[in-house]
């Protein structure tokens, strides 16, 4: 067995670092843009007068970073070459995402809104595979460049991981459909022109088949943004929306009638392994910063690093990080060779363990740094508040563990709803 990373991938990490130092760090330093990353970050990013939405200048800065990354050939790394990408692998994306997050908070990679100079554009991947020719002509280039996107309307006020029980419905009306229902946690809908709304068009509650995905224009009559929900980490772009007799044509369907959940499940594993890698990278940053501080800080006449009460918790975290890194890279490597669903149990293991590790590492970093660690002058509180979200939104810890148990005990096939091979576990929006 060869555990060495491909040389071309190692070389590409160095290329990314040079690009960050040449293009992104100077942009981060211009016009006091550092306010979006230092102790002022939460206030600077948030438009408190508009219900806590992201500040327009903050989003413009992110857009400029994406534009520069796209011009340099980095933003589209994971996409097919025919769409300007580099045919990036799952292993490549896992290693890159960890590397960028391990550099710490910055314009190169700010996971609060999935911003990165190497894009993880699930919407584009879905459009390439499931879009009609007309949909691709309208969407692909803007999605690929990060100029446009759509939100995902899956979760409902009374239904999260139990998405096959959703109450939103779509009924035939001549050549189109009428949609009624409510969705919540529609991330990014404030900027998106469309919401990918999942609605039951046939079947019964609990069936995986019979749910259809519709690209619904945000300005469609009857489409209402009820409120933006404030969260542990601000700003917020997570909306509660209501659809009241919203009419869309047949051409709004993405992926075929009744196959909506199968469409979105297609990329669950790819998205989750990348998110796990990001959490691992952020955890490694917290560990590294804590070690450096413990070596430099000298209360009572000697460095903190001499104290086993400081050493041992960080040793435990580093050991967990090393084991998790091996599993993440192995899992991504296997996905490249055998397909995304060949390692579903391992993806769930990686995901919930990485998210727990990141929260634990951020908490320990605060403890090692003392009062400074608790302050906003260090990024640990921001890392904790952001990554705590992923223990819920990427499929809760308990859902991921249930998924692993399903494979261990042979329940997945028995419990799978009609039309879905993977079962409902982990479906969230």
N, C-alpha and C positions, 0 to 999 in steps of 0.2 A: 504494500500500500504506500502511496506517495501523498504525504500531507502538505507538500509545498504548494503554495498558490501559483497559478500560472504567471510566468514572468511578464507577459503583456499586461496582466492586471496590476501587478506591482508597479510597472512603469506608468500605467494610467493614473494610479493614485498620486504619483509624483507630478504628473502633468496637471492634475486637478489642483494640487497644492500650489504649483507655480501660478496657475490661473487665479486662484483665490488671492494670493499675495500681490499679483499684478493688477487685477481688475476689481475684485470684490472688497478687499480691505481698504483701498483708497476711497471707494464709494461709501463704505461704512463710516469713514472718518469725515466726509464732506458735510458741510452745512449742519453741523451738530447732529448728524444721523446716528451718532453713537448713543443719543438719548433713547433710541428704541431698544437698546441692549444693556445699558447700565442701570443704575438703581431707579431711574425714571421710566423704565420700559413699560410698565403696565399703564401708567398715566399717559405716556406719549402715544401709545398704540391705540388708546381707547377714545372714541368720540362720545363723551358722557352726555352731550346735548342731544344725541341721536339714539338714545336708548342703549348705549354701550356698544355700538357697532365699531368695527375697526376704523381707525382714523384714515382719511383719504390720503394723506401724505405717507403714512406707513405702507398702505397698499401700493401706492405709486412707486415707492422705493423697492418693494418686492418685485414688482413688474419690471423695473429697470434691471434688477439683478438677473431675472429670468431672461430678459432680452439679450443681455451681454453673454449669458451662458449659452443661449441658443446660437448666437452669432459665432461663438467659439467652438461650437460642435459638441457641447456637453449636455445640454438640457435634454436632448432626445436620446441619450445613450441607450436606454432599454428598448427603444422602438425599432421596428423593422427598417432596414436600410432604404427601402422604397419610400419611406416617410421621413427620410432625413436622419434616421437613427443609426446606431452601430450594432444592431442585433445583439444587444447586451444580454447576458445570461442571468439566471436567477442567482448563481453563485457570485457573479460580478456585482449585481445589485446589492446583495447582502453585505459583501465586503465593503463596497463603496458607502453604503448607508451607515455602517458601523464607523467607518473611518471619518466621515464628515461629522457625525454626532460626537465622536471622541475629541474633536477639536474644540468643543465647547460652544457656547451661545454665540451666534453671529449671523451675518447676512448670507453666508454660504449655505446655512442649514438652520432653519428655524421651524421646529416641528410643531409649534402651536397651531399652525395652519397648513401643515404639510408642505411648506416651502422648502425647496432645495435647488441647488444649481444643477443637479441631476434629477430630472423629473420622475415622479412616480404617478403617472397619469392613468389611473384605472379607467376613466371615462373614454380616453382614446383607445385603449386596448379593447374595451367592449365594443366601441364603434367599428373598429377594424374587423372584428370577428363577426358581429351580429348586425351591423348596419346595412340597410339597403344601399344600392348604388346612389340613389337620390340623397339619402341621409349622409353618406360619406362625402359626397360632393359639397354638401352644406357645412359639415362639421369638421372633417379630419384636419385640415390645415390649421384652422384656428385652435383646435384642441392640441395639436402637436406643438404649436408655438407658445401655448399657455396664454393665448389672448382671450379665450372663451372657454366656458365650461358649463356643466349642468349639475344641479344638486341631486341628491338621492332621497326620495321620499318612501322609505320603507317602514321605519318605526312609527308606531301610533301611540296616542296617550295611554291606551290600555293594553298595548301589545308591543313587546320588544323582541326578545329572543324567540318568542312564539309567533314568528311572522306568518306561519301558515294559518293562523287564526285571525288574520287581519280583517277589519270590518269595512275598510274602504272597498267600494264596488264600482264596476263600470258596466253599463248596460248598452246593448245595441240600440242605435237610433238611426235607421236608414243606412247611409254609407259611413256612419261614424259611431261615436260612443259618448255616453254621458257619465261623468265620474262624480261620485259623492263620497265624502269621508273627511278624515282629519289625519295629518301627519305631524310628527314632532321631531326635534333635533335635525332639521333640514339644514345641514351645515353648508354655508356659502351661498344660500339662496338670495342674499342681499345683492350679489353681483351677477349671479347666473341668469341667463335669459330664459332657461327652461328648468323644470324640475322633472326628474325621472320618477314618476309616480307609479307605485306598484298597487294594483287593484285586482280584486277577485272578479273574474269574468265567467267562471263556471266552477263546478265542483262544490265541495262542502268544506266547512272549517276543519283544518287539519290536513287537507290535501295539499301536497306540494305543487301538483299540476293544477291548472285553472287560474293561476295568477299571472296577469299580463303587465308588462312594463310599458308606460306611455310617456313620451317626451311632451310635457305639457308646458306651453308658454306661460311665463310668469304673469304676463299681462292679459291672460285669457279671462273673459267675464266669468265671475264666480270664484276665481282663485284669490284667496285672501291670506295675507300674512297677519296672523292674529297678534303675535308678540315675538320678541327675541328673548330667549331664556338666558338669564345671567348664570354664570357657572363659577366654579372654583378658580378658574383661570380666565382673566379678561384680557382683551375684548371678547365679545360674543358675536358669533354669526350663526347661531343655532336657533332656527325659527320653528314656531308652531304655526302650521298652515291649515287652512280649511278650504275644501273644494265643495262648492254648492252648485250642482247642475252645470259642471264645466264640460263643454263640448269640444271634442277633438276628432279629427278624421282618422281613418284606418292607417294613413301614412305616419301617424304619431307612434305606432307600435314599434318597439325595439326588440328584435329577437324572436318574434312570432307570438301569435295569440296563445295564451295559456302557459307560456314557457318563461315567464319573467324571473322566477326564482332560480331556475337553472342558469339563466344568463348571468345573474349577479354572482351565483356560487362559483362560476367558472374561474374567477380571479380571486376568490377568498384566500386560497392558500398562498398565492404569489404575494398578495398584499400583506398577509399576516407574517410571512417570513421576513419581509422587508421591514415591517414595523418592529418585529422582535429584534432585528439587527440594529435598528436605531436606538431602541431602549438599551441594548447592550453597550453601544457606543457612549451613550450618555452616562451610563453607570460607570464605565471605565474612566471617563473624564472626572467624575466625582471621586473615584478611588485615587487617581493620579494626583489630583489637587490636594487631597487629604494627606497623602504621603509627603508631598512637597512641603505642605504647611507644618506637618508634624516634625519634619527635619529642621525647619527654620525657626519655629517658635520655641523659646526656651524659658518657660516659667520655673521658678525655684532653682535656677542656675544650670539647668541642663535641658536638651531638646525633648519635646514631647515624644519623639520617636523612640526614646529609651524605655518608655512605659508600656508594659505588656497590655495594659488596659486600652491603649491606643492601637498597638500592633495587632492583637488577636482579632478584633472585629474586622479590620481591614484585610487581614489574611483570609478570613472566611469569605469576604466579599470577592477578593481576587480569585480565590479557588473556584467559587461559583461562576465567575466570569469566564475563566479558562475552560471549564467543563461546558458551559453554555455555548461558547464560541465554537468549540469542536462540533457540537450537535447542530448548531445553526448552519455552519458551512457544509457539514455532511448532508444535512437535509436539503439545502439548496442545490448541492451537487447532484443528489439523487433526483430532484425535481427536473433538472436539466436532461437527465438520461432516461427517466422512466415516466415523466409526466407529473403534473401538479397534484393529482389525486392519489399518486402512489405512496405518499408519505403524509397523509392527512393527520394521522395520530401524532407524528413527530412535529408537524407544524404547530399543533395545539400545545404540545409540551414546550416547544421553544417560546411560543407566544406568552403563555401565562407566566412561565418562569422568568423570562426577560423583563416583563413589566413589573413583577415583584422585585426582582433584583435592582432595577433602576430606582424604585421607590425606597428600598432599603439603603442603597448606596447614597442617595441624596440625603436621607435622614441622618445617616452616619456622618456624612460630610458636614452637615450643620453642627453635629455634636462635636466633631474634632475642631472645627473652627470657632466654637463657642459663640459669643455674642455676635461676632462678625458673620458667622455662618447663618445665624438667624435673621440677619439684616438683608435688605435688598441690595446691598453693595456686593454681595456674592450671588451667583446665579442658582444656588442650590434650591432655594425655595421655589423658584420658577420651574426648575426641572421637576421637582416633586409634584407641584400642582399640575403641570402638564401631563406627565407620564402616569399620574394616578388615574387620569381619564381612561387610559388604555386598558386598565384592569376591568373596565366596563364596556367600552364602546367597540372593541375589537372582538367581541364575544367575551362575556364576563369570565373571570377565572373559573367559576363553577361550571359554566357551559363548556369551556375548553377541557376541563377535567372530565366532565360527563362524556365528551366526545372521545377522549382517550379510553375511558372505561368501556365505551361501546365497542371499540376495536379489541380491547383486551378480553372482554367477556362474551364477544360474539353477538352483541345486541344490535349492531348497526343495521344489518339486513332486516331483522325482525321489526325494528321500531321505525324504519324509514317510511315516510308518508308516500302515498301513491305518486309516482312520477319523479321522485327524488332519490337518488342512490345514496346520498350522504346523510339524509335525515335533516330535520329542521334546526338542529343545534348550531348555534353560532350565527344564525341569520340576524343581522341587526342593521340599523341605518343611522 
